[in-house]
């Protein structure tokens, strides 16, 4: 589902779109929310209604990793990256660990 597909889905499924909008956090920028919403829409068919909290949690893990550089277990990151495959995040921040920075400094 591309960004255009997301917009088409929202126009055609207003009730679902309105429900999903209630999951937006007040702290989320438009850029942050639009990609997280796409993550939710792409994966919601794979989760039953009783599993909605799990999908929302996974969407936050993915967004926190992409936008804030949060780290999680390898298994969890692999799962959310697979779920987010094809989602384009323009101008995503690049994060480096302290060890990477030190290694780069020592190489000079």
N, CA, C and O atoms as CSV, one atom per row, in Angstrom:
chain,resi,resn,atom,element,x,y,z
A,1,UNK,N,N,0.867,-1.174,0.000
A,1,UNK,CA,C,0.000,0.000,0.000
A,1,UNK,C,C,0.905,1.227,0.000
A,1,UNK,O,O,1.671,1.440,0.940
A,2,UNK,N,N,0.817,2.011,-1.032
A,2,UNK,CA,C,1.618,3.228,-1.116
A,2,UNK,C,C,0.864,4.380,-0.463
A,2,UNK,O,O,-0.276,4.222,-0.026
A,3,UNK,N,N,1.510,5.536,-0.402
A,3,UNK,CA,C,0.863,6.707,0.190
A,3,UNK,C,C,-0.414,7.063,-0.576
A,3,UNK,O,O,-1.402,7.485,0.026
A,4,UNK,N,N,-0.395,6.895,-1.890
A,4,UNK,CA,C,-1.595,7.163,-2.703
A,4,UNK,C,C,-2.687,6.161,-2.368
A,4,UNK,O,O,-3.858,6.523,-2.252
A,5,UNK,N,N,-2.297,4.891,-2.212
A,5,UNK,CA,C,-3.260,3.859,-1.839
A,5,UNK,C,C,-3.876,4.141,-0.475
A,5,UNK,O,O,-5.066,3.910,-0.263
A,6,UNK,N,N,-3.064,4.640,0.445
A,6,UNK,CA,C,-3.563,4.984,1.777
A,6,UNK,C,C,-4.635,6.061,1.659
A,6,UNK,O,O,-5.698,5.954,2.272
A,7,UNK,N,N,-4.360,7.091,0.876
A,7,UNK,CA,C,-5.338,8.170,0.704
A,7,UNK,C,C,-6.625,7.646,0.055
A,7,UNK,O,O,-7.722,8.034,0.455
A,8,UNK,N,N,-6.494,6.769,-0.945
A,8,UNK,CA,C,-7.675,6.175,-1.573
A,8,UNK,C,C,-8.469,5.343,-0.566
A,8,UNK,O,O,-9.697,5.425,-0.517
A,9,UNK,N,N,-7.768,4.545,0.233
A,9,UNK,CA,C,-8.429,3.730,1.250
A,9,UNK,C,C,-9.196,4.613,2.222
A,9,UNK,O,O,-10.342,4.320,2.564
A,10,UNK,N,N,-8.569,5.688,2.665
A,10,UNK,CA,C,-9.202,6.597,3.624
A,10,UNK,C,C,-10.468,7.206,3.029
A,10,UNK,O,O,-11.484,7.306,3.716
A,11,UNK,N,N,-10.421,7.610,1.773
A,11,UNK,CA,C,-11.606,8.184,1.120
A,11,UNK,C,C,-12.734,7.159,0.995
A,11,UNK,O,O,-13.909,7.499,1.140
A,12,UNK,N,N,-12.376,5.925,0.731
A,12,UNK,CA,C,-13.383,4.887,0.506
A,12,UNK,C,C,-13.892,4.248,1.795
A,12,UNK,O,O,-14.955,3.628,1.798
A,13,UNK,N,N,-13.163,4.388,2.863
A,13,UNK,CA,C,-13.511,3.739,4.125
A,13,UNK,C,C,-13.466,4.748,5.261
A,13,UNK,O,O,-12.666,4.620,6.188
A,14,UNK,N,N,-14.308,5.725,5.186
A,14,UNK,CA,C,-14.284,6.848,6.121
A,14,UNK,C,C,-14.443,6.406,7.572
A,14,UNK,O,O,-13.770,6.952,8.447
A,15,UNK,N,N,-15.300,5.447,7.852
A,15,UNK,CA,C,-15.516,5.014,9.239
A,15,UNK,C,C,-14.244,4.393,9.817
A,15,UNK,O,O,-13.870,4.680,10.954
A,16,UNK,N,N,-13.583,3.545,9.034
A,16,UNK,CA,C,-12.328,2.932,9.485
A,16,UNK,C,C,-11.268,4.011,9.651
A,16,UNK,O,O,-10.525,4.011,10.633
A,17,UNK,N,N,-11.196,4.928,8.696
A,17,UNK,CA,C,-10.211,6.016,8.758
A,17,UNK,C,C,-10.421,6.872,10.000
A,17,UNK,O,O,-9.460,7.247,10.672
A,18,UNK,N,N,-11.678,7.180,10.302
A,18,UNK,CA,C,-11.969,7.978,11.501
A,18,UNK,C,C,-11.551,7.241,12.762
A,18,UNK,O,O,-11.030,7.851,13.696
A,19,UNK,N,N,-11.778,5.926,12.795
A,19,UNK,CA,C,-11.369,5.122,13.946
A,19,UNK,C,C,-9.850,5.157,14.100
A,19,UNK,O,O,-9.341,5.348,15.204
A,20,UNK,N,N,-9.135,4.975,13.009
A,20,UNK,CA,C,-7.674,4.959,13.053
A,20,UNK,C,C,-7.124,6.310,13.488
A,20,UNK,O,O,-6.113,6.369,14.188
A,21,UNK,N,N,-7.772,7.389,13.084
A,21,UNK,CA,C,-7.310,8.728,13.487
A,21,UNK,C,C,-7.320,8.894,15.008
A,21,UNK,O,O,-6.561,9.702,15.545
A,22,UNK,N,N,-8.162,8.145,15.697
A,22,UNK,CA,C,-8.210,8.262,17.160
A,22,UNK,C,C,-6.950,7.689,17.812
A,22,UNK,O,O,-6.708,7.927,18.995
A,23,UNK,N,N,-6.149,6.942,17.058
A,23,UNK,CA,C,-4.934,6.338,17.599
A,23,UNK,C,C,-3.725,7.269,17.494
A,23,UNK,O,O,-2.639,6.931,17.965
A,24,UNK,N,N,-3.907,8.418,16.890
A,24,UNK,CA,C,-2.794,9.364,16.749
A,24,UNK,C,C,-2.483,9.986,18.107
A,24,UNK,O,O,-3.374,10.432,18.829
A,25,UNK,N,N,-1.198,10.002,18.428
A,25,UNK,CA,C,-0.757,10.645,19.660
A,25,UNK,C,C,-0.627,12.139,19.447
A,25,UNK,O,O,-0.241,12.580,18.365
A,26,UNK,N,N,-0.945,12.921,20.466
A,26,UNK,CA,C,-0.880,14.382,20.333
A,26,UNK,C,C,0.537,14.860,20.033
A,26,UNK,O,O,0.711,15.959,19.506
A,27,UNK,N,N,1.551,14.064,20.356
A,27,UNK,CA,C,2.948,14.433,20.150
A,27,UNK,C,C,3.432,14.127,18.733
A,27,UNK,O,O,4.529,14.542,18.358
A,28,UNK,N,N,2.638,13.412,17.944
A,28,UNK,CA,C,3.091,12.977,16.628
A,28,UNK,C,C,2.940,14.079,15.589
A,28,UNK,O,O,1.864,14.654,15.427
A,29,UNK,N,N,4.030,14.363,14.890
A,29,UNK,CA,C,3.970,15.311,13.783
A,29,UNK,C,C,3.194,14.668,12.639
A,29,UNK,O,O,2.947,13.462,12.652
A,30,UNK,N,N,2.814,15.464,11.661
A,30,UNK,CA,C,2.105,14.908,10.505
A,30,UNK,C,C,2.941,13.821,9.829
A,30,UNK,O,O,2.425,12.762,9.471
A,31,UNK,N,N,4.229,14.093,9.659
A,31,UNK,CA,C,5.122,13.133,9.003
A,31,UNK,C,C,5.178,11.823,9.790
A,31,UNK,O,O,5.095,10.739,9.214
A,32,UNK,N,N,5.316,11.935,11.089
A,32,UNK,CA,C,5.373,10.766,11.968
A,32,UNK,C,C,4.051,9.987,11.894
A,32,UNK,O,O,4.051,8.769,11.714
A,33,UNK,N,N,2.944,10.693,12.034
A,33,UNK,CA,C,1.640,10.039,12.044
A,33,UNK,C,C,1.315,9.407,10.703
A,33,UNK,O,O,0.824,8.279,10.664
A,34,UNK,N,N,1.575,10.100,9.609
A,34,UNK,CA,C,1.196,9.564,8.294
A,34,UNK,C,C,1.895,8.238,8.007
A,34,UNK,O,O,1.292,7.336,7.427
A,35,UNK,N,N,3.158,8.112,8.406
A,35,UNK,CA,C,3.839,6.841,8.171
A,35,UNK,C,C,3.369,5.768,9.155
A,35,UNK,O,O,3.243,4.602,8.781
A,36,UNK,N,N,3.112,6.148,10.402
A,36,UNK,CA,C,2.604,5.160,11.366
A,36,UNK,C,C,1.206,4.701,10.967
A,36,UNK,O,O,0.877,3.521,11.086
A,37,UNK,N,N,0.381,5.640,10.491
A,37,UNK,CA,C,-0.968,5.277,10.018
A,37,UNK,C,C,-0.862,4.295,8.852
A,37,UNK,O,O,-1.627,3.334,8.780
A,38,UNK,N,N,0.079,4.532,7.944
A,38,UNK,CA,C,0.274,3.611,6.825
A,38,UNK,C,C,0.670,2.229,7.342
A,38,UNK,O,O,0.200,1.216,6.825
A,39,UNK,N,N,1.528,2.182,8.355
A,39,UNK,CA,C,1.919,0.912,8.975
A,39,UNK,C,C,0.684,0.188,9.503
A,39,UNK,O,O,0.513,-1.009,9.273
A,40,UNK,N,N,-0.167,0.912,10.205
A,40,UNK,CA,C,-1.384,0.307,10.770
A,40,UNK,C,C,-2.291,-0.201,9.660
A,40,UNK,O,O,-2.768,-1.334,9.717
A,41,UNK,N,N,-2.534,0.626,8.653
A,41,UNK,CA,C,-3.430,0.236,7.567
A,41,UNK,C,C,-2.904,-0.968,6.794
A,41,UNK,O,O,-3.677,-1.844,6.406
A,42,UNK,N,N,-1.614,-1.014,6.572
A,42,UNK,CA,C,-1.022,-2.130,5.831
A,42,UNK,C,C,-1.187,-3.457,6.569
A,42,UNK,O,O,-1.295,-4.513,5.946
A,43,UNK,N,N,-1.206,-3.395,7.893
A,43,UNK,CA,C,-1.158,-4.622,8.680
A,43,UNK,C,C,-2.448,-4.964,9.412
A,43,UNK,O,O,-2.525,-6.018,10.044
A,44,UNK,N,N,-3.461,-4.110,9.348
A,44,UNK,CA,C,-4.644,-4.342,10.172
A,44,UNK,C,C,-5.432,-5.588,9.786
A,44,UNK,O,O,-6.134,-6.152,10.625
A,45,UNK,N,N,-5.332,-6.025,8.548
A,45,UNK,CA,C,-6.045,-7.244,8.145
A,45,UNK,C,C,-5.429,-8.498,8.773
A,45,UNK,O,O,-6.085,-9.536,8.866
A,46,UNK,N,N,-4.173,-8.399,9.200
A,46,UNK,CA,C,-3.482,-9.540,9.794
A,46,UNK,C,C,-3.761,-9.688,11.295
A,46,UNK,O,O,-3.317,-10.648,11.926
A,47,UNK,N,N,-4.500,-8.727,11.855
A,47,UNK,CA,C,-4.778,-8.733,13.295
A,47,UNK,C,C,-6.286,-8.680,13.514
A,47,UNK,O,O,-6.988,-7.876,12.901
A,48,UNK,N,N,-6.763,-9.538,14.385
A,48,UNK,CA,C,-8.183,-9.497,14.739
A,48,UNK,C,C,-8.413,-8.308,15.668
A,48,UNK,O,O,-7.463,-7.756,16.223
A,49,UNK,N,N,-9.657,-7.921,15.831
A,49,UNK,CA,C,-9.975,-6.753,16.649
A,49,UNK,C,C,-9.414,-6.864,18.072
A,49,UNK,O,O,-8.975,-5.870,18.651
A,50,UNK,N,N,-9.433,-8.071,18.623
A,50,UNK,CA,C,-8.912,-8.250,19.986
A,50,UNK,C,C,-7.393,-8.091,20.043
A,50,UNK,O,O,-6.830,-7.949,21.128
A,51,UNK,N,N,-6.726,-8.113,18.893
A,51,UNK,CA,C,-5.276,-7.950,18.820
A,51,UNK,C,C,-4.877,-6.526,18.436
A,51,UNK,O,O,-3.707,-6.264,18.159
A,52,UNK,N,N,-5.830,-5.619,18.418
A,52,UNK,CA,C,-5.559,-4.250,17.982
A,52,UNK,C,C,-4.466,-3.587,18.812
A,52,UNK,O,O,-3.617,-2.882,18.266
A,53,UNK,N,N,-4.476,-3.804,20.118
A,53,UNK,CA,C,-3.442,-3.216,20.970
A,53,UNK,C,C,-2.053,-3.698,20.556
A,53,UNK,O,O,-1.089,-2.934,20.605
A,54,UNK,N,N,-1.953,-4.947,20.153
A,54,UNK,CA,C,-0.665,-5.479,19.715
A,54,UNK,C,C,-0.202,-4.766,18.439
A,54,UNK,O,O,0.965,-4.395,18.324
A,55,UNK,N,N,-1.116,-4.577,17.483
A,55,UNK,CA,C,-0.766,-3.866,16.251
A,55,UNK,C,C,-0.350,-2.429,16.557
A,55,UNK,O,O,0.641,-1.945,16.011
A,56,UNK,N,N,-1.086,-1.752,17.412
A,56,UNK,CA,C,-0.742,-0.367,17.760
A,56,UNK,C,C,0.617,-0.312,18.455
A,56,UNK,O,O,1.402,0.605,18.211
A,57,UNK,N,N,0.894,-1.274,19.308
A,57,UNK,CA,C,2.195,-1.328,19.981
A,57,UNK,C,C,3.322,-1.543,18.975
A,57,UNK,O,O,4.364,-0.893,19.056
A,58,UNK,N,N,3.116,-2.442,18.042
A,58,UNK,CA,C,4.130,-2.692,17.019
A,58,UNK,C,C,4.343,-1.454,16.144
A,58,UNK,O,O,5.465,-1.168,15.726
A,59,UNK,N,N,3.265,-0.731,15.872
A,59,UNK,CA,C,3.409,0.492,15.071
A,59,UNK,C,C,4.233,1.530,15.821
A,59,UNK,O,O,5.014,2.262,15.212
A,60,UNK,N,N,4.063,1.598,17.141
A,60,UNK,CA,C,4.853,2.536,17.949
A,60,UNK,C,C,6.311,2.108,18.022
A,60,UNK,O,O,7.207,2.951,17.978
A,61,UNK,N,N,6.555,0.819,18.133
A,61,UNK,CA,C,7.934,0.316,18.129
A,61,UNK,C,C,8.617,0.730,16.829
A,61,UNK,O,O,9.731,1.253,16.846
A,62,UNK,N,N,7.950,0.496,15.713
A,62,UNK,CA,C,8.533,0.844,14.415
A,62,UNK,C,C,8.777,2.343,14.317
A,62,UNK,O,O,9.867,2.767,13.935
A,63,UNK,N,N,7.779,3.147,14.655
A,63,UNK,CA,C,7.921,4.603,14.568
A,63,UNK,C,C,9.009,5.110,15.513
A,63,UNK,O,O,9.792,5.983,15.137
A,64,UNK,N,N,9.069,4.580,16.725
A,64,UNK,CA,C,10.096,5.007,17.677
A,64,UNK,C,C,11.495,4.646,17.174
A,64,UNK,O,O,12.446,5.403,17.371
A,65,UNK,N,N,11.612,3.507,16.537
A,65,UNK,CA,C,12.902,3.103,15.979
A,65,UNK,C,C,13.304,4.033,14.830
A,65,UNK,O,O,14.447,4.486,14.764
A,66,UNK,N,N,12.376,4.310,13.944
A,66,UNK,CA,C,12.677,5.130,12.764
A,66,UNK,C,C,12.915,6.590,13.140
A,66,UNK,O,O,13.900,7.185,12.704
A,67,UNK,N,N,12.038,7.166,13.935
A,67,UNK,CA,C,12.082,8.605,14.183
A,67,UNK,C,C,12.899,9.009,15.408
A,67,UNK,O,O,13.413,10.126,15.464
A,68,UNK,N,N,13.025,8.116,16.386
A,68,UNK,CA,C,13.712,8.484,17.624
A,68,UNK,C,C,14.993,7.680,17.852
A,68,UNK,O,O,15.763,7.987,18.762
A,69,UNK,N,N,15.223,6.657,17.033
A,69,UNK,CA,C,16.428,5.852,17.179
A,69,UNK,C,C,16.369,4.863,18.323
A,69,UNK,O,O,17.410,4.366,18.750
A,70,UNK,N,N,15.193,4.564,18.830
A,70,UNK,CA,C,15.059,3.605,19.926
A,70,UNK,C,C,15.511,2.223,19.464
A,70,UNK,O,O,15.345,1.853,18.301
A,71,UNK,N,N,16.079,1.479,20.388
A,71,UNK,CA,C,16.568,0.134,20.078
A,71,UNK,C,C,15.714,-0.894,20.819
A,71,UNK,O,O,15.276,-0.683,21.950
A,72,UNK,N,N,15.502,-2.005,20.133
A,72,UNK,CA,C,14.715,-3.100,20.679
A,72,UNK,C,C,15.433,-4.398,20.348
A,72,UNK,O,O,16.477,-4.383,19.695
A,73,UNK,N,N,14.891,-5.500,20.785
A,73,UNK,CA,C,15.519,-6.784,20.485
A,73,UNK,C,C,15.565,-7.003,18.974
A,73,UNK,O,O,14.736,-6.489,18.224
A,74,UNK,N,N,16.556,-7.780,18.557
A,74,UNK,CA,C,16.726,-8.073,17.129
A,74,UNK,C,C,15.474,-8.715,16.553
A,74,UNK,O,O,15.040,-8.371,15.454
A,75,UNK,N,N,14.897,-9.648,17.299
A,75,UNK,CA,C,13.698,-10.360,16.839
A,75,UNK,C,C,12.536,-9.389,16.609
A,75,UNK,O,O,11.851,-9.466,15.589
A,76,UNK,N,N,12.318,-8.481,17.555
A,76,UNK,CA,C,11.226,-7.517,17.435
A,76,UNK,C,C,11.460,-6.557,16.276
A,76,UNK,O,O,10.540,-6.268,15.511
A,77,UNK,N,N,12.702,-6.057,16.141
A,77,UNK,CA,C,12.998,-5.139,15.034
A,77,UNK,C,C,12.830,-5.812,13.681
A,77,UNK,O,O,12.339,-5.191,12.738
A,78,UNK,N,N,13.226,-7.059,13.575
A,78,UNK,CA,C,13.040,-7.784,12.314
A,78,UNK,C,C,11.558,-7.888,11.975
A,78,UNK,O,O,11.158,-7.716,10.823
A,79,UNK,N,N,10.753,-8.172,12.991
A,79,UNK,CA,C,9.302,-8.309,12.768
A,79,UNK,C,C,8.703,-6.992,12.269
A,79,UNK,O,O,7.980,-6.988,11.273
A,80,UNK,N,N,8.990,-5.876,12.942
A,80,UNK,CA,C,8.366,-4.607,12.535
A,80,UNK,C,C,8.935,-4.100,11.217
A,80,UNK,O,O,8.217,-3.468,10.443
A,81,UNK,N,N,10.202,-4.362,10.949
A,81,UNK,CA,C,10.769,-3.962,9.655
A,81,UNK,C,C,10.105,-4.732,8.521
A,81,UNK,O,O,9.843,-4.175,7.455
A,82,UNK,N,N,9.836,-6.004,8.750
A,82,UNK,CA,C,9.125,-6.810,7.750
A,82,UNK,C,C,7.709,-6.265,7.540
A,82,UNK,O,O,7.232,-6.170,6.409
A,83,UNK,N,N,7.046,-5.911,8.641
A,83,UNK,CA,C,5.689,-5.372,8.548
A,83,UNK,C,C,5.673,-4.021,7.836
A,83,UNK,O,O,4.675,-3.662,7.210
A,84,UNK,N,N,6.771,-3.272,7.928
A,84,UNK,CA,C,6.840,-1.927,7.346
A,84,UNK,C,C,7.464,-1.914,5.950
A,84,UNK,O,O,7.652,-0.852,5.357
A,85,UNK,N,N,7.774,-3.070,5.445
A,85,UNK,CA,C,8.437,-3.138,4.144
A,85,UNK,C,C,7.647,-2.355,3.087
A,85,UNK,O,O,6.448,-2.561,2.901
A,86,UNK,N,N,8.349,-1.463,2.411
A,86,UNK,CA,C,7.718,-0.666,1.359
A,86,UNK,C,C,7.232,0.705,1.806
A,86,UNK,O,O,6.869,1.532,0.969
A,87,UNK,N,N,7.220,0.958,3.099
A,87,UNK,CA,C,6.829,2.286,3.589
A,87,UNK,C,C,8.022,3.215,3.410
A,87,UNK,O,O,9.116,2.936,3.901
A,88,UNK,N,N,7.806,4.303,2.716
A,88,UNK,CA,C,8.870,5.257,2.438
A,88,UNK,C,C,8.801,6.385,3.457
A,88,UNK,O,O,7.773,7.045,3.608
A,89,UNK,N,N,9.914,6.595,4.153
A,89,UNK,CA,C,10.013,7.695,5.111
A,89,UNK,C,C,11.041,8.671,4.549
A,89,UNK,O,O,12.238,8.382,4.521
A,90,UNK,N,N,10.566,9.812,4.108
A,90,UNK,CA,C,11.475,10.809,3.546
A,90,UNK,C,C,12.163,11.567,4.669
A,90,UNK,O,O,11.546,11.908,5.678
A,91,UNK,N,N,13.444,11.823,4.478
A,91,UNK,CA,C,14.250,12.582,5.441
A,91,UNK,C,C,14.236,11.969,6.836
A,91,UNK,O,O,14.165,12.684,7.836
A,92,UNK,N,N,14.304,10.651,6.896
A,92,UNK,CA,C,14.351,9.985,8.210
A,92,UNK,C,C,15.681,10.313,8.872
A,92,UNK,O,O,16.712,10.343,8.202
A,93,UNK,N,N,15.672,10.556,10.165
A,93,UNK,CA,C,16.930,10.839,10.856
A,93,UNK,C,C,17.851,9.620,10.836
A,93,UNK,O,O,17.393,8.480,10.753
A,94,UNK,N,N,19.145,9.878,10.913
A,94,UNK,CA,C,20.137,8.809,10.959
A,94,UNK,C,C,20.762,8.836,12.343
A,94,UNK,O,O,21.250,9.870,12.796
A,95,UNK,N,N,20.741,7.697,13.003
A,95,UNK,CA,C,21.256,7.609,14.367
A,95,UNK,C,C,22.498,6.734,14.385
A,95,UNK,O,O,22.575,5.717,13.696
A,96,UNK,N,N,23.469,7.153,15.191
A,96,UNK,CA,C,24.688,6.367,15.366
A,96,UNK,C,C,24.892,6.133,16.858
A,96,UNK,O,O,24.543,6.966,17.695
A,97,UNK,N,N,25.458,4.994,17.156
A,97,UNK,CA,C,25.734,4.679,18.555
A,97,UNK,C,C,26.995,5.396,19.009
A,97,UNK,O,O,27.783,5.870,18.190
A,98,UNK,N,N,27.173,5.469,20.295
A,98,UNK,CA,C,28.376,6.072,20.862
A,98,UNK,C,C,29.607,5.339,20.342
A,98,UNK,O,O,30.607,5.971,20.000
A,99,UNK,N,N,29.540,4.007,20.281
A,99,UNK,CA,C,30.669,3.218,19.796
A,99,UNK,C,C,31.007,3.554,18.349
A,99,UNK,O,O,32.182,3.623,17.988
A,100,UNK,N,N,29.992,3.764,17.522
A,100,UNK,CA,C,30.236,4.136,16.131
A,100,UNK,C,C,30.911,5.498,16.035
A,100,UNK,O,O,31.811,5.697,15.219
A,101,UNK,N,N,30.481,6.414,16.855
A,101,UNK,CA,C,31.075,7.761,16.845
A,101,UNK,C,C,32.524,7.708,17.300
A,101,UNK,O,O,33.390,8.326,16.681
A,102,UNK,N,N,32.801,6.968,18.387
A,102,UNK,CA,C,34.163,6.845,18.894
A,102,UNK,C,C,35.062,6.170,17.865
A,102,UNK,O,O,36.185,6.619,17.636
A,103,UNK,N,N,34.584,5.106,17.249
A,103,UNK,CA,C,35.364,4.403,16.235
A,103,UNK,C,C,35.701,5.345,15.092
A,103,UNK,O,O,36.824,5.329,14.587
A,104,UNK,N,N,34.750,6.160,14.681
A,104,UNK,CA,C,34.974,7.128,13.604
A,104,UNK,C,C,36.012,8.155,14.022
A,104,UNK,O,O,36.863,8.535,13.218
A,105,UNK,N,N,35.956,8.610,15.271
A,105,UNK,CA,C,36.914,9.598,15.776
A,105,UNK,C,C,38.327,9.014,15.847
A,105,UNK,O,O,39.299,9.711,15.554
A,106,UNK,N,N,38.448,7.751,16.231
A,106,UNK,CA,C,39.754,7.113,16.357
A,106,UNK,C,C,40.383,6.854,14.997
A,106,UNK,O,O,41.604,6.750,14.881
A,107,UNK,N,N,39.556,6.751,13.981
A,107,UNK,CA,C,40.055,6.498,12.632
A,107,UNK,C,C,40.672,7.720,11.983
A,107,UNK,O,O,41.280,7.609,10.918
A,108,UNK,N,N,40.531,8.862,12.589
A,108,UNK,CA,C,41.075,10.110,12.008
A,108,UNK,C,C,42.524,10.266,12.291
A,108,UNK,O,O,43.132,11.253,11.877
